[in-house]
Structure formats: C-alpha cells, structure tokens
Amino acid sequence: MSNNYPTRSHWLLYALLYGLLLLLTPTSGHVFDVQFWEQWATHIGAHGLGNAYTYETNNYNPLYQYVLYGYAKLAGSPQRILAGIHYLRLFTLLFDFGGAILAVRCFGWGDGNQRFILSLLFLLNLGYLYDTVVWEQVDAIVSTLAFVAVVQALRQRPVSSVGWLVLALNMKTQAIVFLPALLLL
C-alpha cells in the first residue's frame, strides 16, 4: 500500500468532483424510491426510529433506517424532508468515492498520483456512478461495505470481515452472495 495516497491535494480534488457531481444532478432519482424515502423519513422523524417499521410500505433493512432517521433529524420538518430529499444521495455518493479510493489504495499500482488517476477512472466512469447519480439508488453502500469485508478477509482479519459483512447485510440482504467467497478466503 502506498503511504502517500491520498494526499491533501487529492482530497481537495475529490471534494471538487463530489461537489460537481451533486450540482450536475440536482433532482434525479427513481420517482417511486425517492417517494418512499420521503414518506419513510417523514414517518421516522415524526414517530421515532423505533417505529420505522410501523409504516406499511417500509421494507428496507435496518441500516438505511438510520440514514433516514439522521436525515429526518437534520431536515427537521416534513416540508424540509420533502424539499431536500434528493440530498440523501450525498450519503450514498460518499460510499462510491470510498469504494474507489479503497480499491486503488489496496490494489492499485504506482505512486500516489498514479493511484489518484486510477481512482478517477472509477469516479469519472458513468457505469460506476450511474446508480447513485442518476437513479439515487443506495447499492453503493452495500457494495462498499461488502468490498471492505472482502479486503479484511484477504488481510486475514476474519472478525472484522464478518463485522463488515453484517453491516452490508443490514443494508441489503443481497449481500449474502458474498458469504461463500468470504468463507473461502
């Protein structure tokens, strides 16, 4: 692993790219999912996290309930939840960036600048960011958590690996597909 990646200038450039991505897609998203998140966040904000599943259509795993709870508390009112619902992608986009940075930090080649450029191949690739930026989906969260679980397994850290996989499973049950590979590592 390179100790000089990412540097302060890399972080500043990542922040600039992050901001640009947010500005370029101010109101994107899959209408039904965004509508559900608005309803769920409003319900959680009004009735508390412990009552998240009392809302009939709320079927997401627990980890995202915490995200919605945090968002509802930050927004403060149902009107502000609705007005800023597209800002939920701020959280998911962090996982897109984190996954790319972790991948090149662990498995990339070259010095810090070469690794930064390699990470940009991920972050400027529409195929990598499409799900988050265009559809406002949350799959980047589960993918990054599962990737961290694999990295930890490769480093012979089974307890940490299981912990990260449990977080991924608490985000989306589909993370179970990583279990056989992790058991082999």
ZIJORA-V12952 format. One record per run of one state. SS is the DSSP state (2 for helix, 1 for strand, 0 for the rest). FROM is the first residue (numbers start at 1). TO is the last residue. If there is no record, write none. Layout:
# ZIJORA-V12952
ss=SS from=FROM to=TO
ss=SS from=FROM to=TO
This chain:
# ZIJORA-V12952
ss=0 from=1 to=7
ss=2 from=8 to=24
ss=0 from=25 to=30
ss=2 from=31 to=47
ss=0 from=48 to=48
ss=2 from=49 to=54
ss=0 from=55 to=61
ss=2 from=62 to=75
ss=0 from=76 to=77
ss=2 from=78 to=83
ss=0 from=84 to=84
ss=2 from=85 to=107
ss=0 from=108 to=111
ss=2 from=112 to=123
ss=0 from=124 to=125
ss=2 from=126 to=133
ss=0 from=134 to=138
ss=2 from=139 to=154
ss=0 from=155 to=157
ss=2 from=158 to=171
ss=0 from=172 to=172
ss=2 from=173 to=184
ss=0 from=185 to=185
